[in-house]
Amino acid sequence: MARKIKIDNNTYECPACGYRWSKTMGMTDLSFDEDEHCPCCPDCGELIEDGDDYE
C-alpha cells in the first residue's frame, strides 16, 4: 500500500502512476478496493493509504 503524495494544499498524486486528484473532491476521485477495503487509484489500481500526507 502506497502513501499518497501531497503536491500542494489541494492536490495529491498516486506514487505508482502519477494520477492526480483534488483534495476538495475528497475520495470521490479515487476507486475503492472491495477486497482490501481501502481507496485505490482509478488508473493503476495502486492501494492508497489515507494517512499522513507526504510532499
mmJSON file of the N, C-alpha and C atoms, coordinates in Angstrom:
{"data_MODEL":{"atom_site":{
"group_PDB":["ATOM","ATOM","ATOM","ATOM","ATOM","ATOM","ATOM","ATOM","ATOM","ATOM","ATOM","ATOM","ATOM","ATOM","ATOM","ATOM","ATOM","ATOM","ATOM","ATOM","ATOM","ATOM","ATOM","ATOM","ATOM","ATOM","ATOM","ATOM","ATOM","ATOM","ATOM","ATOM","ATOM","ATOM","ATOM","ATOM","ATOM","ATOM","ATOM","ATOM","ATOM","ATOM","ATOM","ATOM","ATOM","ATOM","ATOM","ATOM","ATOM","ATOM","ATOM","ATOM","ATOM","ATOM","ATOM","ATOM","ATOM","ATOM","ATOM","ATOM","ATOM","ATOM","ATOM","ATOM","ATOM","ATOM","ATOM","ATOM","ATOM","ATOM","ATOM","ATOM","ATOM","ATOM","ATOM","ATOM","ATOM","ATOM","ATOM","ATOM","ATOM","ATOM","ATOM","ATOM","ATOM","ATOM","ATOM","ATOM","ATOM","ATOM","ATOM","ATOM","ATOM","ATOM","ATOM","ATOM","ATOM","ATOM","ATOM","ATOM","ATOM","ATOM","ATOM","ATOM","ATOM","ATOM","ATOM","ATOM","ATOM","ATOM","ATOM","ATOM","ATOM","ATOM","ATOM","ATOM","ATOM","ATOM","ATOM","ATOM","ATOM","ATOM","ATOM","ATOM","ATOM","ATOM","ATOM","ATOM","ATOM","ATOM","ATOM","ATOM","ATOM","ATOM","ATOM","ATOM","ATOM","ATOM","ATOM","ATOM","ATOM","ATOM","ATOM","ATOM","ATOM","ATOM","ATOM","ATOM","ATOM","ATOM","ATOM","ATOM","ATOM","ATOM","ATOM","ATOM","ATOM","ATOM","ATOM","ATOM","ATOM","ATOM","ATOM","ATOM","ATOM"],
"id":[1,2,3,4,5,6,7,8,9,10,11,12,13,14,15,16,17,18,19,20,21,22,23,24,25,26,27,28,29,30,31,32,33,34,35,36,37,38,39,40,41,42,43,44,45,46,47,48,49,50,51,52,53,54,55,56,57,58,59,60,61,62,63,64,65,66,67,68,69,70,71,72,73,74,75,76,77,78,79,80,81,82,83,84,85,86,87,88,89,90,91,92,93,94,95,96,97,98,99,100,101,102,103,104,105,106,107,108,109,110,111,112,113,114,115,116,117,118,119,120,121,122,123,124,125,126,127,128,129,130,131,132,133,134,135,136,137,138,139,140,141,142,143,144,145,146,147,148,149,150,151,152,153,154,155,156,157,158,159,160,161,162,163,164,165],
"type_symbol":["N","C","C","N","C","C","N","C","C","N","C","C","N","C","C","N","C","C","N","C","C","N","C","C","N","C","C","N","C","C","N","C","C","N","C","C","N","C","C","N","C","C","N","C","C","N","C","C","N","C","C","N","C","C","N","C","C","N","C","C","N","C","C","N","C","C","N","C","C","N","C","C","N","C","C","N","C","C","N","C","C","N","C","C","N","C","C","N","C","C","N","C","C","N","C","C","N","C","C","N","C","C","N","C","C","N","C","C","N","C","C","N","C","C","N","C","C","N","C","C","N","C","C","N","C","C","N","C","C","N","C","C","N","C","C","N","C","C","N","C","C","N","C","C","N","C","C","N","C","C","N","C","C","N","C","C","N","C","C","N","C","C","N","C","C"],
"label_atom_id":["N","CA","C","N","CA","C","N","CA","C","N","CA","C","N","CA","C","N","CA","C","N","CA","C","N","CA","C","N","CA","C","N","CA","C","N","CA","C","N","CA","C","N","CA","C","N","CA","C","N","CA","C","N","CA","C","N","CA","C","N","CA","C","N","CA","C","N","CA","C","N","CA","C","N","CA","C","N","CA","C","N","CA","C","N","CA","C","N","CA","C","N","CA","C","N","CA","C","N","CA","C","N","CA","C","N","CA","C","N","CA","C","N","CA","C","N","CA","C","N","CA","C","N","CA","C","N","CA","C","N","CA","C","N","CA","C","N","CA","C","N","CA","C","N","CA","C","N","CA","C","N","CA","C","N","CA","C","N","CA","C","N","CA","C","N","CA","C","N","CA","C","N","CA","C","N","CA","C","N","CA","C","N","CA","C","N","CA","C","N","CA","C"],
"label_alt_id":[null,null,null,null,null,null,null,null,null,null,null,null,null,null,null,null,null,null,null,null,null,null,null,null,null,null,null,null,null,null,null,null,null,null,null,null,null,null,null,null,null,null,null,null,null,null,null,null,null,null,null,null,null,null,null,null,null,null,null,null,null,null,null,null,null,null,null,null,null,null,null,null,null,null,null,null,null,null,null,null,null,null,null,null,null,null,null,null,null,null,null,null,null,null,null,null,null,null,null,null,null,null,null,null,null,null,null,null,null,null,null,null,null,null,null,null,null,null,null,null,null,null,null,null,null,null,null,null,null,null,null,null,null,null,null,null,null,null,null,null,null,null,null,null,null,null,null,null,null,null,null,null,null,null,null,null,null,null,null,null,null,null,null,null,null],
"label_comp_id":["MET","MET","MET","ALA","ALA","ALA","ARG","ARG","ARG","LYS","LYS","LYS","ILE","ILE","ILE","LYS","LYS","LYS","ILE","ILE","ILE","ASP","ASP","ASP","ASN","ASN","ASN","ASN","ASN","ASN","THR","THR","THR","TYR","TYR","TYR","GLU","GLU","GLU","CYS","CYS","CYS","PRO","PRO","PRO","ALA","ALA","ALA","CYS","CYS","CYS","GLY","GLY","GLY","TYR","TYR","TYR","ARG","ARG","ARG","TRP","TRP","TRP","SER","SER","SER","LYS","LYS","LYS","THR","THR","THR","MET","MET","MET","GLY","GLY","GLY","MET","MET","MET","THR","THR","THR","ASP","ASP","ASP","LEU","LEU","LEU","SER","SER","SER","PHE","PHE","PHE","ASP","ASP","ASP","GLU","GLU","GLU","ASP","ASP","ASP","GLU","GLU","GLU","HIS","HIS","HIS","CYS","CYS","CYS","PRO","PRO","PRO","CYS","CYS","CYS","CYS","CYS","CYS","PRO","PRO","PRO","ASP","ASP","ASP","CYS","CYS","CYS","GLY","GLY","GLY","GLU","GLU","GLU","LEU","LEU","LEU","ILE","ILE","ILE","GLU","GLU","GLU","ASP","ASP","ASP","GLY","GLY","GLY","ASP","ASP","ASP","ASP","ASP","ASP","TYR","TYR","TYR","GLU","GLU","GLU"],
"label_asym_id":["A","A","A","A","A","A","A","A","A","A","A","A","A","A","A","A","A","A","A","A","A","A","A","A","A","A","A","A","A","A","A","A","A","A","A","A","A","A","A","A","A","A","A","A","A","A","A","A","A","A","A","A","A","A","A","A","A","A","A","A","A","A","A","A","A","A","A","A","A","A","A","A","A","A","A","A","A","A","A","A","A","A","A","A","A","A","A","A","A","A","A","A","A","A","A","A","A","A","A","A","A","A","A","A","A","A","A","A","A","A","A","A","A","A","A","A","A","A","A","A","A","A","A","A","A","A","A","A","A","A","A","A","A","A","A","A","A","A","A","A","A","A","A","A","A","A","A","A","A","A","A","A","A","A","A","A","A","A","A","A","A","A","A","A","A"],
"label_entity_id":["1","1","1","1","1","1","1","1","1","1","1","1","1","1","1","1","1","1","1","1","1","1","1","1","1","1","1","1","1","1","1","1","1","1","1","1","1","1","1","1","1","1","1","1","1","1","1","1","1","1","1","1","1","1","1","1","1","1","1","1","1","1","1","1","1","1","1","1","1","1","1","1","1","1","1","1","1","1","1","1","1","1","1","1","1","1","1","1","1","1","1","1","1","1","1","1","1","1","1","1","1","1","1","1","1","1","1","1","1","1","1","1","1","1","1","1","1","1","1","1","1","1","1","1","1","1","1","1","1","1","1","1","1","1","1","1","1","1","1","1","1","1","1","1","1","1","1","1","1","1","1","1","1","1","1","1","1","1","1","1","1","1","1","1","1"],
"label_seq_id":[1,1,1,2,2,2,3,3,3,4,4,4,5,5,5,6,6,6,7,7,7,8,8,8,9,9,9,10,10,10,11,11,11,12,12,12,13,13,13,14,14,14,15,15,15,16,16,16,17,17,17,18,18,18,19,19,19,20,20,20,21,21,21,22,22,22,23,23,23,24,24,24,25,25,25,26,26,26,27,27,27,28,28,28,29,29,29,30,30,30,31,31,31,32,32,32,33,33,33,34,34,34,35,35,35,36,36,36,37,37,37,38,38,38,39,39,39,40,40,40,41,41,41,42,42,42,43,43,43,44,44,44,45,45,45,46,46,46,47,47,47,48,48,48,49,49,49,50,50,50,51,51,51,52,52,52,53,53,53,54,54,54,55,55,55],
"pdbx_PDB_ins_code":[null,null,null,null,null,null,null,null,null,null,null,null,null,null,null,null,null,null,null,null,null,null,null,null,null,null,null,null,null,null,null,null,null,null,null,null,null,null,null,null,null,null,null,null,null,null,null,null,null,null,null,null,null,null,null,null,null,null,null,null,null,null,null,null,null,null,null,null,null,null,null,null,null,null,null,null,null,null,null,null,null,null,null,null,null,null,null,null,null,null,null,null,null,null,null,null,null,null,null,null,null,null,null,null,null,null,null,null,null,null,null,null,null,null,null,null,null,null,null,null,null,null,null,null,null,null,null,null,null,null,null,null,null,null,null,null,null,null,null,null,null,null,null,null,null,null,null,null,null,null,null,null,null,null,null,null,null,null,null,null,null,null,null,null,null],
"Cartn_x":[0.845,0.0,0.896,0.607,1.434,0.807,1.656,1.175,0.983,-0.13,-0.366,0.699,0.999,1.991,1.258,1.595,0.967,1.726,1.025,1.629,1.538,0.341,0.119,-1.048,-1.568,-2.639,-3.933,-4.066,-5.306,-5.132,-3.914,-3.674,-2.822,-3.225,-2.471,-2.162,-1.156,-0.725,-0.504,-0.854,-0.579,0.921,1.598,3.041,3.411,2.472,2.774,2.681,1.635,1.435,1.335,1.243,1.178,-0.222,-1.262,-2.632,-2.828,-3.435,-3.648,-5.128,-5.423,-6.804,-6.836,-8.008,-8.206,-8.66,-8.095,-8.495,-9.944,-10.375,-11.738,-12.785,-12.416,-13.337,-13.265,-12.317,-12.182,-11.851,-12.39,-12.088,-12.978,-13.842,-14.728,-13.959,-12.765,-11.94,-11.263,-11.148,-10.476,-11.481,-10.989,-11.81,-11.731,-12.489,-12.467,-12.201,-11.196,-10.849,-11.678,-12.637,-13.542,-12.813,-11.785,-11.046,-10.228,-9.61,-8.742,-9.474,-10.671,-11.473,-10.741,-10.162,-9.481,-9.493,-9.206,-9.195,-8.027,-8.225,-7.163,-7.215,-6.121,-6.007,-6.923,-7.741,-8.615,-7.857,-6.62,-5.844,-5.054,-4.316,-3.436,-3.846,-4.785,-5.238,-4.38,-3.338,-2.471,-3.301,-3.141,-3.848,-3.259,-4.125,-3.683,-3.958,-2.903,-3.045,-3.451,-4.545,-5.051,-4.557,-3.248,-2.648,-1.963,-0.766,-0.009,0.265,0.249,0.498,1.989,2.533,3.956,4.124,5.144,5.432,6.562],
"Cartn_y":[-1.166,0.0,1.237,2.164,3.358,4.56,5.44,6.694,7.71,8.426,9.464,10.541,11.211,12.274,13.603,14.482,15.801,16.722,17.237,18.143,19.587,19.979,21.288,21.144,22.24,22.162,21.576,21.434,20.94,19.73,19.277,18.23,17.103,15.87,14.678,13.857,12.994,12.188,10.747,9.827,8.403,8.188,7.555,7.342,6.319,5.502,4.47,4.974,5.769,6.145,7.644,8.441,9.882,10.448,9.617,10.123,11.149,12.287,13.346,13.54,13.856,14.145,15.336,15.933,17.138,16.807,17.504,17.32,17.767,18.777,19.288,18.278,17.395,16.338,15.139,15.166,14.074,12.759,11.682,10.356,9.987,10.887,10.566,10.396,11.004,10.852,9.483,8.813,7.517,6.38,5.21,3.998,3.362,2.282,1.584,0.112,-0.421,-1.837,-2.62,-3.39,-4.136,-5.203,-5.825,-6.879,-6.317,-5.173,-4.57,-3.54,-3.157,-2.163,-0.842,-0.34,0.944,1.58,2.883,3.558,3.102,3.176,2.829,3.762,3.826,4.677,4.14,4.991,4.524,4.177,4.664,4.375,3.074,2.886,1.717,0.704,1.078,0.154,0.111,0.961,1.02,1.396,0.652,0.972,2.251,3.166,4.455,4.53,4.711,4.843,6.276,6.435,7.76,8.151,8.268,8.614,9.951,10.02,11.269,11.668,12.962,13.483,13.72,13.19,13.363,14.256,15.11,16.0,15.44],
"Cartn_z":[0.0,0.0,0.0,-0.89,-1.038,-0.344,0.11,0.696,-0.423,-0.371,-1.365,-1.242,-2.346,-2.374,-2.423,-1.496,-1.469,-2.418,-3.433,-4.406,-3.901,-3.485,-2.879,-1.908,-1.397,-0.398,-0.927,-2.234,-2.806,-3.721,-3.953,-4.944,-4.368,-4.66,-4.268,-5.502,-5.411,-6.555,-6.146,-7.044,-6.855,-7.044,-6.088,-6.216,-7.294,-7.716,-8.706,-10.142,-10.45,-11.85,-12.093,-11.032,-11.215,-11.366,-11.219,-11.276,-10.173,-10.505,-9.514,-9.235,-7.969,-7.598,-6.655,-6.573,-5.788,-4.374,-3.396,-2.006,-1.8,-2.547,-2.378,-2.827,-3.742,-4.174,-3.233,-2.321,-1.363,-2.036,-1.513,-2.034,-3.222,-3.651,-4.78,-6.079,-6.182,-7.378,-7.433,-6.298,-6.235,-6.351,-6.67,-6.685,-5.297,-5.106,-3.819,-4.061,-3.375,-3.494,-2.475,-2.962,-2.08,-1.267,-1.847,-1.143,0.012,-0.202,0.818,1.676,1.257,1.977,2.154,1.078,1.126,-0.26,-0.352,-1.646,-2.505,-3.807,-4.738,-5.946,-6.669,-7.846,-8.95,-9.572,-10.645,-11.921,-12.088,-13.293,-13.196,-12.078,-11.995,-10.925,-10.046,-9.018,-7.772,-7.7,-6.517,-5.295,-4.213,-2.977,-2.395,-1.972,-1.458,0.036,0.795,2.238,2.553,3.268,3.607,4.988,5.106,6.393,6.306,6.821,6.781,5.344,5.107,3.762,3.576,2.485,2.191,0.998,1.053,-0.067,-0.882],
"occupancy":[1.0,1.0,1.0,1.0,1.0,1.0,1.0,1.0,1.0,1.0,1.0,1.0,1.0,1.0,1.0,1.0,1.0,1.0,1.0,1.0,1.0,1.0,1.0,1.0,1.0,1.0,1.0,1.0,1.0,1.0,1.0,1.0,1.0,1.0,1.0,1.0,1.0,1.0,1.0,1.0,1.0,1.0,1.0,1.0,1.0,1.0,1.0,1.0,1.0,1.0,1.0,1.0,1.0,1.0,1.0,1.0,1.0,1.0,1.0,1.0,1.0,1.0,1.0,1.0,1.0,1.0,1.0,1.0,1.0,1.0,1.0,1.0,1.0,1.0,1.0,1.0,1.0,1.0,1.0,1.0,1.0,1.0,1.0,1.0,1.0,1.0,1.0,1.0,1.0,1.0,1.0,1.0,1.0,1.0,1.0,1.0,1.0,1.0,1.0,1.0,1.0,1.0,1.0,1.0,1.0,1.0,1.0,1.0,1.0,1.0,1.0,1.0,1.0,1.0,1.0,1.0,1.0,1.0,1.0,1.0,1.0,1.0,1.0,1.0,1.0,1.0,1.0,1.0,1.0,1.0,1.0,1.0,1.0,1.0,1.0,1.0,1.0,1.0,1.0,1.0,1.0,1.0,1.0,1.0,1.0,1.0,1.0,1.0,1.0,1.0,1.0,1.0,1.0,1.0,1.0,1.0,1.0,1.0,1.0,1.0,1.0,1.0,1.0,1.0,1.0],
"B_iso_or_equiv":[0.0,0.0,0.0,0.0,0.0,0.0,0.0,0.0,0.0,0.0,0.0,0.0,0.0,0.0,0.0,0.0,0.0,0.0,0.0,0.0,0.0,0.0,0.0,0.0,0.0,0.0,0.0,0.0,0.0,0.0,0.0,0.0,0.0,0.0,0.0,0.0,0.0,0.0,0.0,0.0,0.0,0.0,0.0,0.0,0.0,0.0,0.0,0.0,0.0,0.0,0.0,0.0,0.0,0.0,0.0,0.0,0.0,0.0,0.0,0.0,0.0,0.0,0.0,0.0,0.0,0.0,0.0,0.0,0.0,0.0,0.0,0.0,0.0,0.0,0.0,0.0,0.0,0.0,0.0,0.0,0.0,0.0,0.0,0.0,0.0,0.0,0.0,0.0,0.0,0.0,0.0,0.0,0.0,0.0,0.0,0.0,0.0,0.0,0.0,0.0,0.0,0.0,0.0,0.0,0.0,0.0,0.0,0.0,0.0,0.0,0.0,0.0,0.0,0.0,0.0,0.0,0.0,0.0,0.0,0.0,0.0,0.0,0.0,0.0,0.0,0.0,0.0,0.0,0.0,0.0,0.0,0.0,0.0,0.0,0.0,0.0,0.0,0.0,0.0,0.0,0.0,0.0,0.0,0.0,0.0,0.0,0.0,0.0,0.0,0.0,0.0,0.0,0.0,0.0,0.0,0.0,0.0,0.0,0.0,0.0,0.0,0.0,0.0,0.0,0.0],
"pdbx_formal_charge":[null,null,null,null,null,null,null,null,null,null,null,null,null,null,null,null,null,null,null,null,null,null,null,null,null,null,null,null,null,null,null,null,null,null,null,null,null,null,null,null,null,null,null,null,null,null,null,null,null,null,null,null,null,null,null,null,null,null,null,null,null,null,null,null,null,null,null,null,null,null,null,null,null,null,null,null,null,null,null,null,null,null,null,null,null,null,null,null,null,null,null,null,null,null,null,null,null,null,null,null,null,null,null,null,null,null,null,null,null,null,null,null,null,null,null,null,null,null,null,null,null,null,null,null,null,null,null,null,null,null,null,null,null,null,null,null,null,null,null,null,null,null,null,null,null,null,null,null,null,null,null,null,null,null,null,null,null,null,null,null,null,null,null,null,null],
"auth_seq_id":[1,1,1,2,2,2,3,3,3,4,4,4,5,5,5,6,6,6,7,7,7,8,8,8,9,9,9,10,10,10,11,11,11,12,12,12,13,13,13,14,14,14,15,15,15,16,16,16,17,17,17,18,18,18,19,19,19,20,20,20,21,21,21,22,22,22,23,23,23,24,24,24,25,25,25,26,26,26,27,27,27,28,28,28,29,29,29,30,30,30,31,31,31,32,32,32,33,33,33,34,34,34,35,35,35,36,36,36,37,37,37,38,38,38,39,39,39,40,40,40,41,41,41,42,42,42,43,43,43,44,44,44,45,45,45,46,46,46,47,47,47,48,48,48,49,49,49,50,50,50,51,51,51,52,52,52,53,53,53,54,54,54,55,55,55],
"auth_comp_id":["MET","MET","MET","ALA","ALA","ALA","ARG","ARG","ARG","LYS","LYS","LYS","ILE","ILE","ILE","LYS","LYS","LYS","ILE","ILE","ILE","ASP","ASP","ASP","ASN","ASN","ASN","ASN","ASN","ASN","THR","THR","THR","TYR","TYR","TYR","GLU","GLU","GLU","CYS","CYS","CYS","PRO","PRO","PRO","ALA","ALA","ALA","CYS","CYS","CYS","GLY","GLY","GLY","TYR","TYR","TYR","ARG","ARG","ARG","TRP","TRP","TRP","SER","SER","SER","LYS","LYS","LYS","THR","THR","THR","MET","MET","MET","GLY","GLY","GLY","MET","MET","MET","THR","THR","THR","ASP","ASP","ASP","LEU","LEU","LEU","SER","SER","SER","PHE","PHE","PHE","ASP","ASP","ASP","GLU","GLU","GLU","ASP","ASP","ASP","GLU","GLU","GLU","HIS","HIS","HIS","CYS","CYS","CYS","PRO","PRO","PRO","CYS","CYS","CYS","CYS","CYS","CYS","PRO","PRO","PRO","ASP","ASP","ASP","CYS","CYS","CYS","GLY","GLY","GLY","GLU","GLU","GLU","LEU","LEU","LEU","ILE","ILE","ILE","GLU","GLU","GLU","ASP","ASP","ASP","GLY","GLY","GLY","ASP","ASP","ASP","ASP","ASP","ASP","TYR","TYR","TYR","GLU","GLU","GLU"],
"auth_asym_id":["A","A","A","A","A","A","A","A","A","A","A","A","A","A","A","A","A","A","A","A","A","A","A","A","A","A","A","A","A","A","A","A","A","A","A","A","A","A","A","A","A","A","A","A","A","A","A","A","A","A","A","A","A","A","A","A","A","A","A","A","A","A","A","A","A","A","A","A","A","A","A","A","A","A","A","A","A","A","A","A","A","A","A","A","A","A","A","A","A","A","A","A","A","A","A","A","A","A","A","A","A","A","A","A","A","A","A","A","A","A","A","A","A","A","A","A","A","A","A","A","A","A","A","A","A","A","A","A","A","A","A","A","A","A","A","A","A","A","A","A","A","A","A","A","A","A","A","A","A","A","A","A","A","A","A","A","A","A","A","A","A","A","A","A","A"],
"auth_atom_id":["N","CA","C","N","CA","C","N","CA","C","N","CA","C","N","CA","C","N","CA","C","N","CA","C","N","CA","C","N","CA","C","N","CA","C","N","CA","C","N","CA","C","N","CA","C","N","CA","C","N","CA","C","N","CA","C","N","CA","C","N","CA","C","N","CA","C","N","CA","C","N","CA","C","N","CA","C","N","CA","C","N","CA","C","N","CA","C","N","CA","C","N","CA","C","N","CA","C","N","CA","C","N","CA","C","N","CA","C","N","CA","C","N","CA","C","N","CA","C","N","CA","C","N","CA","C","N","CA","C","N","CA","C","N","CA","C","N","CA","C","N","CA","C","N","CA","C","N","CA","C","N","CA","C","N","CA","C","N","CA","C","N","CA","C","N","CA","C","N","CA","C","N","CA","C","N","CA","C","N","CA","C","N","CA","C","N","CA","C","N","CA","C"],
"pdbx_PDB_model_num":[1,1,1,1,1,1,1,1,1,1,1,1,1,1,1,1,1,1,1,1,1,1,1,1,1,1,1,1,1,1,1,1,1,1,1,1,1,1,1,1,1,1,1,1,1,1,1,1,1,1,1,1,1,1,1,1,1,1,1,1,1,1,1,1,1,1,1,1,1,1,1,1,1,1,1,1,1,1,1,1,1,1,1,1,1,1,1,1,1,1,1,1,1,1,1,1,1,1,1,1,1,1,1,1,1,1,1,1,1,1,1,1,1,1,1,1,1,1,1,1,1,1,1,1,1,1,1,1,1,1,1,1,1,1,1,1,1,1,1,1,1,1,1,1,1,1,1,1,1,1,1,1,1,1,1,1,1,1,1,1,1,1,1,1,1]
}}}
